[in-house]
Amino acid sequence: MAADPLVVSVPDPEFAEAIADLDGVDTVVWDMAGPHPRGAQVQLAVMPYMTRLRLADVAVGLDALRVVQLQSAGYEEFLPDLPVGVTLCNAAGVHDASTAELALTLTLASVREIPKFVASQASSTWEPLVLRSALADSRVLVVGYGRIGRAVTRRLAPFEVTVTAVASRAREGDNLVPHVHGIDELPGLLPSHDVVVVIVPLTDATRGLFDADTLGRMPDGALLVNVARGPVVDTDALLAECASGRLRAALDVTDPEPLPADHPLWTTPGVLITPHVGGATQAMRPRAKALVRRQVQAMLTGDAPVNAVATGGAPAV
């Protein structure tokens, strides 16, 4: 007797096409806006990208659910609602190129004062020639040396900068940096760096990591680039530093988020904001489809889920 097919729900037809040639798979397109037509049979559910859906609502009636696949690298908001026995998998690797590209874009735009030139162009004003800051010869601190942190560092290399890497624990370096510092060394490293790029996951240990004390250790004129999560930075402390003109900030994420229209971050001098679009490029789609395909193949062969970050009911690691 043939084995029952693996029932997979995907948010749009492109994902269905990516796994259409795999035997033993029954794919249903479901955007999760309403009840799943075959909820009791779904074993793998792929969440829509940048969704605000709650997993507790989505999982209702999915009695056979084994794996939930996200399209984001961040996953902390889904943990409280993860059903017992269900494995949550993130999209590590999908957004490396896009997020690193935006981190570099924000850094260059802020350092080279591009927002000022955009404003000048809007008013048809020719800026006088003055010596302006440059990224070349800068000392850049990358805080969070995982996959995206390394992707950021690779893109910084051609700009003739000195890069220092920080991770949760100190370890030997790689072909990009000679040594990776531990997070406990961060306070001592900050005063000697001109640019700080933050790409850590949001955890209890990193929430408020950049508070008034930490930001106060950055040198005058330094730039903070946050492409991690908004709550990693204390917004009030950052506002105080930027409003005084002592620091600058380039932020793809904020706290709160979305940022209210009347929030002072929008109009604080030296602050450049993009609306959490680090991974939202055409580059993510083929990578996301490839990840879903690998996930389906792993389930078909009985291998461990790809990019597993938590299992409902399991003790915290």
C-alpha positions in Angstrom: 0.0 0.0 0.0 1.4 3.4 -1.0 2.2 5.8 1.9 -0.1 8.7 2.4 1.2 11.9 0.7 2.9 14.7 2.7 0.3 17.5 2.8 1.9 20.9 2.5 0.3 24.3 2.6 2.0 27.2 0.8 1.0 30.8 0.7 1.1 31.3 -3.1 1.3 29.4 -6.3 5.1 30.0 -6.8 5.9 27.8 -3.8 3.6 25.1 -5.2 5.5 25.2 -8.5 8.8 24.9 -6.7 7.8 21.5 -5.3 5.5 20.3 -8.0 7.9 17.7 -9.3 8.4 16.0 -5.9 6.7 12.6 -5.5 4.7 11.9 -2.5 3.6 15.5 -1.9 0.1 17.0 -2.0 0.3 20.8 -2.1 -2.5 23.2 -1.3 -2.2 27.0 -1.7 -3.5 28.7 1.5 -2.9 32.3 2.3 -4.0 31.7 5.9 -6.7 34.4 5.7 -9.4 31.8 6.5 -9.7 28.2 7.6 -7.6 25.7 5.7 -9.8 23.5 3.4 -7.8 20.4 4.5 -6.6 21.5 7.9 -6.7 18.2 9.6 -4.2 16.7 7.1 -1.6 19.5 6.8 1.8 18.4 8.1 4.0 21.3 6.8 2.6 24.9 6.8 4.5 27.7 5.2 3.7 31.1 6.6 3.3 34.2 4.4 6.2 36.7 4.4 6.1 39.5 7.0 2.8 38.2 8.3 1.1 39.6 11.4 -0.9 36.5 11.8 -0.8 34.7 15.2 0.3 31.1 15.1 -2.3 30.3 17.7 -5.0 31.3 15.2 -3.4 29.7 12.2 -2.8 26.3 13.9 -6.5 25.8 14.8 -7.7 22.5 13.3 -4.2 21.6 11.9 -4.2 18.3 13.9 -1.5 16.6 11.9 0.8 19.7 11.8 4.5 18.8 12.4 6.5 21.8 11.0 5.8 25.5 10.6 8.2 27.2 8.1 8.7 30.9 8.3 10.0 33.2 5.6 11.8 35.4 8.0 15.0 34.9 10.0 13.4 36.4 13.1 11.0 34.1 14.9 10.6 35.3 18.5 7.0 36.5 18.1 5.9 33.0 17.1 7.4 31.1 20.1 4.6 31.8 22.7 1.9 30.2 20.4 3.9 27.2 19.1 1.8 24.1 19.5 3.2 21.2 21.5 5.2 18.8 19.3 5.3 21.3 16.4 8.7 22.4 15.1 9.3 26.0 14.1 11.8 26.7 11.4 13.1 30.1 10.3 14.4 31.3 7.0 18.1 31.6 8.0 20.1 32.1 4.7 17.2 33.5 2.7 17.8 37.1 3.6 21.5 37.2 4.0 22.2 39.0 0.7 19.3 41.4 0.8 19.8 42.4 4.5 23.6 42.8 4.1 23.0 44.9 1.0 20.7 47.2 2.9 23.0 47.5 5.8 25.8 48.7 3.5 23.3 51.0 1.7 22.2 52.6 5.0 25.8 52.9 6.1 27.0 54.6 2.9 23.9 56.8 2.7 24.3 58.1 6.2 28.1 58.5 6.1 28.0 60.3 2.8 24.9 62.4 3.9 22.7 61.3 1.0 19.5 62.4 2.7 20.8 66.0 2.8 21.5 65.9 -1.0 18.0 64.5 -1.7 16.5 67.4 0.2 18.8 69.8 -1.6 17.7 68.3 -5.0 14.1 68.7 -4.0 14.7 72.4 -3.5 17.0 72.8 -6.5 19.9 73.8 -4.3 23.5 73.2 -5.3 25.5 72.2 -2.2 28.9 74.0 -1.8 32.0 72.0 -1.9 33.1 70.9 1.5 35.1 68.0 2.9 32.7 65.4 4.0 33.0 62.2 5.9 33.7 58.9 4.0 33.5 55.2 4.8 37.0 54.6 3.7 39.5 54.3 6.6 36.6 53.9 9.1 36.6 51.3 11.9 33.4 49.2 11.7 32.1 47.0 14.5 29.7 44.3 13.3 27.7 43.1 16.4 26.2 39.7 15.5 28.6 37.7 13.5 26.3 35.0 12.1 25.4 34.4 8.5 24.1 37.9 7.9 27.0 39.5 9.9 29.5 37.7 7.7 27.6 38.8 4.6 27.8 42.4 5.8 31.5 42.0 6.4 32.1 40.6 2.9 30.5 43.6 1.4 32.4 46.0 3.6 35.8 44.6 2.7 36.2 46.5 -0.7 35.6 49.8 1.1 39.0 49.9 2.8 37.6 49.7 6.3 38.8 47.9 9.4 36.2 45.4 10.6 35.8 44.0 14.1 33.4 41.2 14.7 31.4 40.5 17.9 29.3 37.3 18.6 27.7 35.8 21.6 31.0 34.1 22.5 34.6 34.7 21.5 36.1 32.4 19.0 38.7 32.1 16.3 38.2 34.2 13.2 37.8 33.2 9.6 38.9 34.5 6.2 37.2 37.8 6.9 38.3 38.7 10.4 41.2 37.4 12.4 39.3 37.0 15.7 35.6 37.1 16.8 35.1 38.9 20.1 32.5 37.9 22.7 29.6 40.1 23.5 31.1 40.7 27.0 33.8 42.7 25.2 31.4 45.1 23.6 31.7 48.0 26.1 35.5 48.1 25.6 35.3 47.9 21.8 32.7 50.7 21.2 34.8 53.7 21.9 37.3 52.9 19.1 34.8 52.3 16.3 33.2 54.9 13.9 30.3 52.7 12.7 28.4 50.0 14.6 26.3 47.6 12.5 23.8 45.6 14.7 22.5 42.3 13.4 21.8 40.2 16.5 18.6 38.1 17.1 16.1 39.5 19.6 16.5 37.5 22.8 16.3 38.3 26.5 20.0 38.9 26.4 19.9 41.3 23.5 16.7 43.3 24.3 17.9 46.8 25.2 21.5 45.8 24.5 22.1 49.4 23.2 20.9 51.4 26.1 22.0 54.8 27.4 25.2 53.4 28.8 26.2 51.4 25.7 25.4 54.2 23.3 27.3 56.6 25.6 30.4 54.6 24.9 30.3 55.2 21.2 32.6 58.1 20.1 31.3 61.5 19.0 30.0 61.4 15.4 29.7 57.6 15.3 26.9 55.9 13.4 24.6 53.1 14.6 23.1 50.9 11.9 20.3 48.7 13.2 19.2 45.9 10.8 18.4 43.5 13.6 15.2 44.2 15.7 13.9 47.4 17.1 13.9 46.5 20.8 17.7 45.7 20.7 18.1 49.5 20.9 16.6 51.7 23.6 14.7 54.2 21.5 14.6 57.0 24.1 18.3 56.7 24.7 19.0 56.8 20.9 16.8 59.8 20.5 18.7 61.7 23.1 22.0 61.0 21.5 20.9 61.8 18.0 18.9 64.9 19.0 22.1 66.3 20.7 24.0 65.7 17.4 26.5 63.4 19.1 25.5 60.2 17.3 23.8 59.4 14.0 21.5 56.4 13.3 20.4 54.4 10.2 17.5 52.2 11.1 15.6 49.5 9.2 13.9 48.5 12.4 12.4 50.6 15.2 10.7 50.3 18.6 7.8 50.7 18.3 7.1 49.2 14.9 5.5 50.3 12.6 6.7 53.7 13.7 3.8 56.1 14.4 3.6 59.1 12.1 4.1 61.5 15.0 7.1 59.7 16.5 10.1 62.0 17.0 12.5 59.6 15.3 11.1 60.6 11.9 12.3 64.2 12.3 15.4 63.8 14.5 18.5 65.1 12.7 21.0 62.5 11.7 18.4 59.7 11.7 17.8 57.7 8.5 14.8 55.3 8.5 13.7 52.5 6.2 10.5 50.6 7.1 11.8 47.1 7.9 12.6 46.2 4.2 16.0 44.6 4.7 15.0 41.2 3.3 12.2 42.4 1.0 13.9 42.2 -2.4 13.5 40.0 -5.4 16.6 38.1 -4.2 14.6 36.5 -1.4 12.0 34.6 -3.6 14.3 32.0 -5.2 16.0 31.5 -1.9 12.7 31.1 0.0 11.4 28.6 -2.6 14.7 26.6 -2.4 14.4 26.5 1.4 10.8 25.2 1.2 11.9 22.6 -1.3 14.7 21.4 1.0 12.2 21.3 3.9 9.8 19.1 2.0 12.6 16.8 0.9 13.8 16.5 4.5 10.3 15.5 5.7 9.9 13.0 2.9 13.2 11.2 3.8 12.6 11.4 7.5 15.5 13.8 8.1 15.6 16.5 10.8 13.8 19.7 9.8 15.9 22.4 8.1 16.6 25.6 10.2 14.7 24.3 13.2 14.7 26.9 16.0 12.2 25.5 18.5 9.7 22.7 19.2 6.5 23.4 21.1 6.6 21.9 24.6 10.3 21.2 24.5 12.6 22.7 27.2 14.3 25.9 26.3 17.9 25.4 25.2 
